[in-house]
Amino acid sequence: MNRIHLIAALALLSCGSTPSSGTDASSTDTSTSSAPTTTAPTSTTTATTSVDTGADSSGESTGVDEDTTGDPPLPADAVAVAVGYGSRRVRSADGLTWTDFVEVDPNGGDDDTLLRGIGYGEGMFVAVGGAAAALTMRSPDGIAWESVSNDLGNFVSDVAWQDGIFVAAGGNGLRARSLDGGGSWQDATPYYSGHFRAIAAGNGVFVAVGHTYGDTNVGLTSTSEDGSSWTTEQTLGAPLGGQAIAFGGGVFVARDGGGALWSSADGEAWGEPVGQRAGEGPVIRANDAFLTSGADGFWTSPDGQTWEQVGAGDGRPVHGWQDGHYLSLGWPASIAVSDDLQRWSNTFSVDGPGLTDVAVGSPGPGPGP
């Protein structure tokens, strides 16, 4: 949701650039809890152009299936859960107050404790990552977490949910699915000389994007209706990387390594690239529109085709949307919020490496017996 950026995103794009293999991630969660540092809202950035955010608080969390006729409103009890380096996890009911912070390694790097992405579906948050070995975890509420044993072998970049199925995508061509809310993984794809960096779901398909490696380094896409059978890997344009795809309003929008934006209804037929945004940043669906950022500011589009600059910026990425607030994850680990993409307030910070991704959804009852 997996899962577009500051230094954290640049680090993600460089992780696992060569084939890797490893053992299963540990099934024991060795997280340690500590009180997060929450700071009173402090203005940190002011843009020069306003954007009408409207009164509708609907939006999309990374990896969440969307209604093709519009963006459904988020339930009143929806919470945001952010993840990052050292298996850091923290959650919020409103985007302003962050609680239940835990971590495995306060100095975690590009290793098997790195959580690269998080998705939500059907009352369950699923976080994924790793380096030599895949790391998968799940939680019904962002508080109680279960580390899930797996034999995926390669790092996992991102995860998406649709029609009762979680699908994860990652290193060396990895794609796998879970039919039990992230409790187990199956139908892993064979080795391919490329890394998938992000995945989204909608219109009845999962779309994974990434890049090849070796003698060439170009964009890579693949689609599946069920997370088991996949179309042949397709190369496309400049490298697609990071958390660089989102779905909403019946269309997928991806951002490639050169900053160009691509759109597609099915993840197979892609139109001509639109625009060229300096820098690197996520693409998300928020406030009934796609949103991305670059060194020149923020850009928004209702359909992935027509983009409008809505503010000057400093390259700040926007990773999520909750309760009328845009969420930006930083390095060292921090979260800033804005209601208008002009004034930003720091609402969470801890020392150490950064956060990587955020998902929003309603807490569920937890896994069955």
One Martini backbone bead per residue (centre of mass of N, CA, C, O) as a GRO file, in nm:
protein
  369
    1MET     BB    1   0.095   0.051   0.000
    2ASN     BB    2   0.351  -0.063  -0.134
    3ARG     BB    3   0.330   0.064  -0.077
    4ILE     BB    4   0.679   0.820  -0.271
    5HIS     BB    5   1.035   1.074  -0.101
    6LEU     BB    6   1.225   1.058   0.115
    7ILE     BB    7   1.486   0.901   0.241
    8ALA     BB    8   1.318   0.647   0.287
    9ALA     BB    9   1.246   0.598  -0.014
   10LEU     BB   10   1.530   0.585  -0.128
   11ALA     BB   11   1.604   0.337   0.037
   12LEU     BB   12   1.391   0.148  -0.085
   13LEU     BB   13   1.498   0.158  -0.384
   14SER     BB   14   1.788   0.027  -0.289
   15CYS     BB   15   1.677  -0.221  -0.190
   16GLY     BB   16   1.750  -0.520  -0.317
   17SER     BB   17   1.925  -0.503  -0.610
   18THR     BB   18   1.980  -0.804  -0.554
   19PRO     BB   19   1.975  -1.111  -0.532
   20SER     BB   20   1.788  -1.305  -0.285
   21SER     BB   21   1.809  -1.501   0.020
   22GLY     BB   22   1.623  -1.690   0.282
   23THR     BB   23   1.474  -1.710   0.568
   24ASP     BB   24   1.245  -1.706   0.779
   25ALA     BB   25   1.062  -1.524   0.958
   26SER     BB   26   1.000  -1.461   1.262
   27SER     BB   27   0.734  -1.562   1.494
   28THR     BB   28   0.862  -1.356   1.695
   29ASP     BB   29   0.776  -1.076   1.885
   30THR     BB   30   1.035  -0.826   1.987
   31SER     BB   31   0.895  -0.592   2.081
   32THR     BB   32   0.917  -0.253   2.199
   33SER     BB   33   0.800  -0.026   2.426
   34SER     BB   34   0.730   0.331   2.382
   35ALA     BB   35   0.708   0.656   2.422
   36PRO     BB   36   0.598   0.886   2.229
   37THR     BB   37   0.657   1.182   2.047
   38THR     BB   38   0.439   1.444   2.097
   39THR     BB   39   0.349   1.733   1.920
   40ALA     BB   40   0.265   2.030   1.886
   41PRO     BB   41   0.141   2.213   1.659
   42THR     BB   42   0.370   2.306   1.385
   43SER     BB   43   0.468   2.514   1.162
   44THR     BB   44   0.672   2.421   0.856
   45THR     BB   45   0.485   2.485   0.593
   46THR     BB   46   0.430   2.718   0.314
   47ALA     BB   47   0.224   2.769   0.066
   48THR     BB   48   0.100   2.966  -0.223
   49THR     BB   49  -0.134   2.757  -0.290
   50SER     BB   50  -0.451   2.673  -0.286
   51VAL     BB   51  -0.680   2.409  -0.158
   52ASP     BB   52  -0.979   2.238  -0.194
   53THR     BB   53  -1.087   1.994   0.042
   54GLY     BB   54  -1.343   2.007   0.169
   55ALA     BB   55  -1.588   1.808   0.359
   56ASP     BB   56  -1.483   1.542   0.262
   57SER     BB   57  -1.339   1.241   0.432
   58SER     BB   58  -1.266   1.082   0.202
   59GLY     BB   59  -1.065   0.785   0.100
   60GLU     BB   60  -0.734   0.623   0.066
   61SER     BB   61  -0.568   0.337   0.133
   62THR     BB   62  -0.315   0.154   0.112
   63GLY     BB   63  -0.439  -0.138  -0.044
   64VAL     BB   64  -0.739  -0.042  -0.105
   65ASP     BB   65  -1.027  -0.098  -0.223
   66GLU     BB   66  -1.230   0.051  -0.481
   67ASP     BB   67  -1.481   0.223  -0.599
   68THR     BB   68  -1.547   0.284  -0.938
   69THR     BB   69  -1.765   0.536  -0.869
   70GLY     BB   70  -1.593   0.601  -0.606
   71ASP     BB   71  -1.523   0.732  -0.285
   72PRO     BB   72  -1.560   0.600   0.002
   73PRO     BB   73  -1.631   0.639   0.312
   74LEU     BB   74  -1.501   0.643   0.609
   75PRO     BB   75  -1.520   0.519   0.893
   76ALA     BB   76  -1.543   0.646   1.212
   77ASP     BB   77  -1.328   0.407   1.328
   78ALA     BB   78  -1.088   0.480   1.179
   79VAL     BB   79  -0.741   0.396   1.139
   80ALA     BB   80  -0.398   0.470   1.158
   81VAL     BB   81  -0.107   0.288   1.021
   82ALA     BB   82   0.238   0.295   1.085
   83VAL     BB   83   0.554   0.213   0.924
   84GLY     BB   84   0.908   0.076   0.960
   85TYR     BB   85   1.191   0.079   1.083
   86GLY     BB   86   1.242  -0.172   1.310
   87SER     BB   87   0.930  -0.236   1.322
   88ARG     BB   88   0.765   0.011   1.321
   89ARG     BB   89   0.470   0.119   1.518
   90VAL     BB   90   0.175   0.332   1.465
   91ARG     BB   91  -0.125   0.505   1.589
   92SER     BB   92  -0.450   0.662   1.474
   93ALA     BB   93  -0.776   0.824   1.500
   94ASP     BB   94  -0.685   1.141   1.359
   95GLY     BB   95  -0.362   1.221   1.297
   96LEU     BB   96  -0.270   1.376   1.579
   97THR     BB   97  -0.271   1.116   1.767
   98TRP     BB   98  -0.005   0.900   1.876
   99THR     BB   99   0.005   0.545   1.944
  100ASP     BB  100   0.140   0.242   2.014
  101PHE     BB  101   0.449   0.230   2.019
  102VAL     BB  102   0.676   0.016   1.832
  103GLU     BB  103   0.986  -0.190   1.843
  104VAL     BB  104   1.279  -0.376   1.764
  105ASP     BB  105   1.482  -0.151   1.619
  106PRO     BB  106   1.610   0.171   1.666
  107ASN     BB  107   1.854   0.096   1.427
  108GLY     BB  108   1.726   0.017   1.177
  109GLY     BB  109   1.756  -0.112   0.849
  110ASP     BB  110   1.834  -0.298   0.560
  111ASP     BB  111   1.652  -0.542   0.696
  112ASP     BB  112   1.454  -0.790   0.864
  113THR     BB  113   1.300  -0.527   1.021
  114LEU     BB  114   1.178  -0.407   0.768
  115LEU     BB  115   0.901  -0.201   0.698
  116ARG     BB  116   0.763  -0.116   0.379
  117GLY     BB  117   0.450  -0.208   0.415
  118ILE     BB  118   0.081  -0.142   0.408
  119GLY     BB  119  -0.239  -0.300   0.460
  120TYR     BB  120  -0.606  -0.321   0.406
  121GLY     BB  121  -0.862  -0.573   0.514
  122GLU     BB  122  -1.125  -0.693   0.672
  123GLY     BB  123  -1.002  -0.608   0.970
  124MET     BB  124  -0.689  -0.594   0.848
  125PHE     BB  125  -0.350  -0.557   0.912
  126VAL     BB  126  -0.070  -0.564   0.674
  127ALA     BB  127   0.277  -0.622   0.712
  128VAL     BB  128   0.581  -0.559   0.514
  129GLY     BB  129   0.922  -0.708   0.433
  130GLY     BB  130   1.261  -0.704   0.452
  131ALA     BB  131   1.537  -0.883   0.285
  132ALA     BB  132   1.644  -1.185   0.270
  133ALA     BB  133   1.369  -1.195   0.421
  134ALA     BB  134   1.053  -1.220   0.489
  135LEU     BB  135   0.810  -0.985   0.629
  136THR     BB  136   0.519  -1.070   0.833
  137MET     BB  137   0.224  -0.896   0.953
  138ARG     BB  138  -0.054  -0.867   1.199
  139SER     BB  139  -0.361  -0.660   1.261
  140PRO     BB  140  -0.677  -0.547   1.379
  141ASP     BB  141  -0.563  -0.243   1.532
  142GLY     BB  142  -0.239  -0.167   1.575
  143ILE     BB  143  -0.152  -0.323   1.854
  144ALA     BB  144  -0.192  -0.625   1.798
  145TRP     BB  145   0.073  -0.851   1.705
  146GLU     BB  146   0.158  -1.085   1.436
  147SER     BB  147   0.395  -1.307   1.351
  148VAL     BB  148   0.458  -1.454   1.029
  149SER     BB  149   0.520  -1.734   0.892
  150ASN     BB  150   0.750  -1.795   0.611
  151ASP     BB  151   0.867  -1.891   0.252
  152LEU     BB  152   0.943  -1.648   0.044
  153GLY     BB  153   1.273  -1.537   0.065
  154ASN     BB  154   1.187  -1.240  -0.002
  155PHE     BB  155   1.125  -0.938  -0.013
  156VAL     BB  156   0.860  -0.709   0.082
  157SER     BB  157   0.699  -0.413  -0.032
  158ASP     BB  158   0.381  -0.488  -0.069
  159VAL     BB  159   0.013  -0.452  -0.008
  160ALA     BB  160  -0.311  -0.592  -0.106
  161TRP     BB  161  -0.678  -0.565  -0.123
  162GLN     BB  162  -0.935  -0.811  -0.249
  163ASP     BB  163  -1.191  -1.010  -0.217
  164GLY     BB  164  -1.034  -1.160   0.043
  165ILE     BB  165  -0.739  -1.072  -0.074
  166PHE     BB  166  -0.401  -1.090  -0.026
  167VAL     BB  167  -0.127  -0.912  -0.194
  168ALA     BB  168   0.216  -0.962  -0.255
  169ALA     BB  169   0.520  -0.767  -0.328
  170GLY     BB  170   0.871  -0.810  -0.464
  171GLY     BB  171   1.154  -0.969  -0.482
  172ASN     BB  172   1.238  -1.141  -0.757
  173GLY     BB  173   0.917  -1.148  -0.851
  174LEU     BB  174   0.740  -1.138  -0.610
  175ARG     BB  175   0.425  -1.321  -0.560
  176ALA     BB  176   0.152  -1.334  -0.319
  177ARG     BB  177  -0.103  -1.504  -0.121
  178SER     BB  178  -0.395  -1.446   0.101
  179LEU     BB  179  -0.691  -1.621   0.254
  180ASP     BB  180  -0.632  -1.537   0.593
  181GLY     BB  181  -0.539  -1.242   0.669
  182GLY     BB  182  -0.211  -1.303   0.672
  183GLY     BB  183  -0.151  -1.602   0.804
  184SER     BB  184  -0.084  -1.697   0.503
  185TRP     BB  185   0.121  -1.818   0.220
  186GLN     BB  186   0.078  -1.839  -0.145
  187ASP     BB  187   0.162  -1.868  -0.474
  188ALA     BB  188   0.448  -1.826  -0.548
  189THR     BB  189   0.658  -1.692  -0.757
  190PRO     BB  190   0.904  -1.706  -0.959
  191TYR     BB  191   1.185  -1.610  -1.064
  192TYR     BB  192   1.285  -1.262  -1.134
  193SER     BB  193   1.463  -0.988  -1.293
  194GLY     BB  194   1.297  -0.825  -1.049
  195HIS     BB  195   1.132  -0.554  -0.874
  196PHE     BB  196   0.867  -0.513  -0.665
  197ARG     BB  197   0.732  -0.198  -0.509
  198ALA     BB  198   0.415  -0.215  -0.587
  199ILE     BB  199   0.054  -0.228  -0.495
  200ALA     BB  200  -0.280  -0.261  -0.639
  201ALA     BB  201  -0.651  -0.239  -0.617
  202GLY     BB  202  -0.895  -0.292  -0.886
  203ASN     BB  203  -1.130  -0.387  -1.109
  204GLY     BB  204  -1.048  -0.699  -1.030
  205VAL     BB  205  -0.735  -0.616  -0.985
  206PHE     BB  206  -0.389  -0.667  -0.969
  207VAL     BB  207  -0.109  -0.423  -0.946
  208ALA     BB  208   0.229  -0.450  -1.030
  209VAL     BB  209   0.529  -0.257  -0.959
  210GLY     BB  210   0.864  -0.179  -1.110
  211HIS     BB  211   1.185  -0.338  -1.186
  212THR     BB  212   1.455  -0.404  -1.340
  213TYR     BB  213   1.774  -0.583  -1.374
  214GLY     BB  214   2.106  -0.522  -1.482
  215ASP     BB  215   2.145  -0.425  -1.801
  216THR     BB  216   1.861  -0.325  -1.724
  217ASN     BB  217   1.626  -0.037  -1.626
  218VAL     BB  218   1.290  -0.095  -1.613
  219GLY     BB  219   0.977  -0.112  -1.623
  220LEU     BB  220   0.727  -0.302  -1.420
  221THR     BB  221   0.450  -0.529  -1.492
  222SER     BB  222   0.160  -0.692  -1.326
  223THR     BB  223  -0.132  -0.913  -1.337
  224SER     BB  224  -0.431  -1.004  -1.129
  225GLU     BB  225  -0.736  -1.158  -1.015
  226ASP     BB  226  -0.614  -1.373  -0.760
  227GLY     BB  227  -0.284  -1.396  -0.698
  228SER     BB  228  -0.185  -1.650  -0.887
  229SER     BB  229  -0.241  -1.550  -1.177
  230TRP     BB  230  -0.012  -1.408  -1.416
  231THR     BB  231   0.104  -1.192  -1.611
  232THR     BB  232   0.332  -1.113  -1.808
  233GLU     BB  233   0.597  -0.944  -1.782
  234GLN     BB  234   0.606  -0.585  -1.819
  235THR     BB  235   0.754  -0.335  -1.993
  236LEU     BB  236   0.789   0.026  -1.882
  237GLY     BB  237   0.975   0.256  -1.917
  238ALA     BB  238   1.067   0.378  -1.655
  239PRO     BB  239   1.122   0.321  -1.347
  240LEU     BB  240   0.926   0.153  -1.122
  241GLY     BB  241   0.881   0.282  -0.784
  242GLY     BB  242   0.795   0.230  -0.490
  243GLN     BB  243   0.496   0.390  -0.385
  244ALA     BB  244   0.371   0.396  -0.727
  245ILE     BB  245   0.053   0.322  -0.658
  246ALA     BB  246  -0.299   0.382  -0.741
  247PHE     BB  247  -0.658   0.370  -0.659
  248GLY     BB  248  -0.934   0.540  -0.838
  249GLY     BB  249  -1.213   0.598  -1.016
  250GLY     BB  250  -1.125   0.341  -1.213
  251VAL     BB  251  -0.802   0.398  -1.168
  252PHE     BB  252  -0.463   0.377  -1.239
  253VAL     BB  253  -0.166   0.521  -1.074
  254ALA     BB  254   0.169   0.580  -1.184
  255ARG     BB  255   0.517   0.623  -1.083
  256ASP     BB  256   0.817   0.684  -1.208
  257GLY     BB  257   1.166   0.724  -1.190
  258GLY     BB  258   1.123   1.007  -1.370
  259GLY     BB  259   0.819   1.134  -1.276
  260ALA     BB  260   0.610   0.999  -1.433
  261LEU     BB  261   0.262   0.962  -1.527
  262TRP     BB  262   0.037   0.684  -1.513
  263SER     BB  263  -0.250   0.525  -1.680
  264SER     BB  264  -0.509   0.270  -1.588
  265ALA     BB  265  -0.775   0.030  -1.589
  266ASP     BB  266  -0.586  -0.271  -1.590
  267GLY     BB  267  -0.248  -0.265  -1.602
  268GLU     BB  268  -0.181  -0.303  -1.928
  269ALA     BB  269  -0.304  -0.039  -2.049
  270TRP     BB  270  -0.103   0.239  -2.119
  271GLY     BB  271  -0.064   0.548  -2.139
  272GLU     BB  272   0.063   0.831  -2.171
  273PRO     BB  273   0.271   1.018  -2.023
  274VAL     BB  274   0.239   1.253  -1.747
  275GLY     BB  275   0.455   1.448  -1.689
  276GLN     BB  276   0.729   1.593  -1.468
  277ARG     BB  277   0.846   1.518  -1.153
  278ALA     BB  278   1.046   1.630  -0.944
  279GLY     BB  279   1.160   1.380  -0.794
  280GLU     BB  280   1.018   1.184  -0.520
  281GLY     BB  281   0.691   1.014  -0.487
  282PRO     BB  282   0.392   0.944  -0.408
  283VAL     BB  283   0.079   0.780  -0.476
  284ILE     BB  284  -0.250   0.894  -0.399
  285ARG     BB  285  -0.575   0.871  -0.251
  286ALA     BB  286  -0.746   1.194  -0.198
  287ASN     BB  287  -1.020   1.365  -0.194
  288ASP     BB  288  -1.109   1.251  -0.484
  289ALA     BB  289  -0.787   1.223  -0.551
  290PHE     BB  290  -0.491   1.250  -0.683
  291LEU     BB  291  -0.154   1.244  -0.526
  292THR     BB  292   0.147   1.439  -0.560
  293SER     BB  293   0.506   1.502  -0.542
  294GLY     BB  294   0.766   1.763  -0.552
  295ALA     BB  295   0.994   2.010  -0.583
  296ASP     BB  296   0.736   2.199  -0.702
  297GLY     BB  297   0.509   2.032  -0.544
  298PHE     BB  298   0.167   1.985  -0.575
  299TRP     BB  299  -0.046   1.723  -0.723
  300THR     BB  300  -0.368   1.695  -0.890
  301SER     BB  301  -0.623   1.429  -0.974
  302PRO     BB  302  -0.926   1.275  -1.076
  303ASP     BB  303  -0.796   1.073  -1.343
  304GLY     BB  304  -0.469   1.085  -1.427
  305GLN     BB  305  -0.456   1.321  -1.662
  306THR     BB  306  -0.534   1.582  -1.500
  307TRP     BB  307  -0.308   1.828  -1.374
  308GLU     BB  308  -0.270   2.020  -1.062
  309GLN     BB  309  -0.132   2.276  -0.907
  310VAL     BB  310  -0.156   2.335  -0.529
  311GLY     BB  311   0.156   2.387  -0.451
  312ALA     BB  312   0.424   2.471  -0.297
  313GLY     BB  313   0.744   2.297  -0.236
  314ASP     BB  314   0.999   2.059  -0.068
  315GLY     BB  315   0.931   1.741  -0.135
  316ARG     BB  316   0.701   1.650   0.024
  317PRO     BB  317   0.545   1.376   0.115
  318VAL     BB  318   0.238   1.183   0.059
  319HIS     BB  319   0.090   0.884   0.220
  320GLY     BB  320  -0.196   0.999   0.341
  321TRP     BB  321  -0.553   0.971   0.458
  322GLN     BB  322  -0.728   1.133   0.745
  323ASP     BB  323  -0.986   1.301   0.854
  324GLY     BB  324  -0.881   1.551   0.658
  325HIS     BB  325  -0.575   1.444   0.654
  326TYR     BB  326  -0.256   1.483   0.566
  327LEU     BB  327   0.017   1.242   0.540
  328SER     BB  328   0.363   1.272   0.654
  329LEU     BB  329   0.658   1.099   0.626
  330GLY     BB  330   0.971   1.075   0.810
  331TRP     BB  331   1.326   1.179   0.859
  332PRO     BB  332   1.311   1.102   1.114
  333ALA     BB  333   1.069   0.976   1.284
  334SER     BB  334   0.769   1.113   1.138
  335ILE     BB  335   0.462   1.325   1.159
  336ALA     BB  336   0.267   1.511   0.927
  337VAL     BB  337   0.005   1.761   0.898
  338SER     BB  338  -0.271   1.850   0.664
  339ASP     BB  339  -0.558   2.035   0.526
  340ASP     BB  340  -0.404   2.217   0.257
  341LEU     BB  341  -0.089   2.193   0.172
  342GLN     BB  342   0.051   2.436   0.355
  343ARG     BB  343   0.008   2.356   0.656
  344TRP     BB  344   0.238   2.208   0.889
  345SER     BB  345   0.221   1.946   1.145
  346ASN     BB  346   0.377   1.810   1.413
  347THR     BB  347   0.267   1.483   1.573
  348PHE     BB  348   0.538   1.299   1.539
  349SER     BB  349   0.835   1.168   1.729
  350VAL     BB  350   1.149   0.993   1.682
  351ASP     BB  351   1.422   0.841   1.704
  352GLY     BB  352   1.555   0.755   1.407
  353PRO     BB  353   1.436   0.587   1.173
  354GLY     BB  354   1.191   0.571   0.948
  355LEU     BB  355   0.899   0.593   0.778
  356THR     BB  356   0.702   0.432   0.496
  357ASP     BB  357   0.389   0.365   0.580
  358VAL     BB  358   0.019   0.383   0.531
  359ALA     BB  359  -0.297   0.282   0.683
  360VAL     BB  360  -0.665   0.262   0.652
  361GLY     BB  361  -0.901   0.138   0.910
  362SER     BB  362  -1.107  -0.087   1.061
  363PRO     BB  363  -1.129  -0.252   1.326
  364GLY     BB  364  -1.112  -0.585   1.419
  365PRO     BB  365  -1.151  -0.905   1.579
  366GLY     BB  366  -0.960  -1.093   1.454
  367PRO     BB  367  -0.844  -1.387   1.453
  368GLY     BB  368  -0.919  -1.692   1.455
  369PRO     BB  369  -0.875  -2.015   1.593
   0.00000   0.00000   0.00000
